């Protein structure tokens, strides 16, 4: 193999795929990145057997070939090289990669490409087409609510349902639920119902940088995998096997009190309360007070107490429709929900101190977030 390419292109490609490298693997080759010539370009691939990322970059190919190179050594070296052309030459006999850039000459010990797990090459026919900007926002508004508890693998994923021209994503961790809907530009012939690891979706959102390009999604039959292709990057992930809980049952059908409040003001108040609440179990009390008279505005008092740090109280003006409610939430969860809401105002729907609350962006029916109450104590 003999290839010449720009340092910045190689560095960008390595930063994209290196997130799929397995840091603690019993297989040494999984700590490596596969580099291979592919129809006049250089293909970089990394996998930890659950998530795989492939990236194609422009290069001048003088000799075809492939090998796998230690991810950290190669990435650190390329990042430290001058912004100029880099020449990669493989000695097949010794599996040593000569990396030349400017006046720098380096030899890296590699592992034969034959030992690298094969990456899937599915047919893109019948792929679901998704708008990058919409899909990234969906991931942003849903994936954070997935669980990180390995004891419940199903909840570590995001349920994705595609039917006709509608796509719905939902994630829950037992204490909160995020649901986001969107329209597709083209209908699908077969409904899709899969659970994708939240981590894989977060990586996809990170690598899908060009908002003009569509994302294509393929779910190969009998493979237990999903593949996303956007421009010159492919992300493949194992699907999570299991049954996602029926989240529709968690969403309250009605409410007793609906509080309209500025998203930014409530977010700021939650951030202040969290400074004190984080010393304990993140409990913040929301005292929703209905207006006492026509001339007086309704308000929400957000408060948190810490035995070590002290206490915090913030009052936010609101419009309250219904009765007064005193309820406690995990303020970190409430803050994270508010951070992904784009609308200037938000509605908080509550019924009682022991019933879940629903957060909805005002003027956007495609997103909702359910948050379980905490013991008032």
Secondary structure by P-SEA (a helix, b strand, c coil): cbbbbbaaaaaaaaaaaccccccccccccccbbbbbbcccbbbbbbbcccbbbbbbbbbbccccccccccaaaaaaaaaaccccbbbbbbcccccbbbbbcccbbbbbbbcccccccccccccccbbbbbcaaaaaaaaaacccccccccccccccbbbbbbcccbbbbbbbcccbbbbbbbbbcccccbbbbbbccaaaaaaaaaacccccbbbbbbbcccccbbbbbcccbbbbbbbbbcccccccccccccccbbbbbcaaaaaaaaaaaaaccccccbbbbbbccccccccbbbbbbbbcccccccbbbbbbbbbbccbbbbbbcaaaaaaaaaaaccccbbbbbbccccbbbbbbccccccbbbbbbbcccc
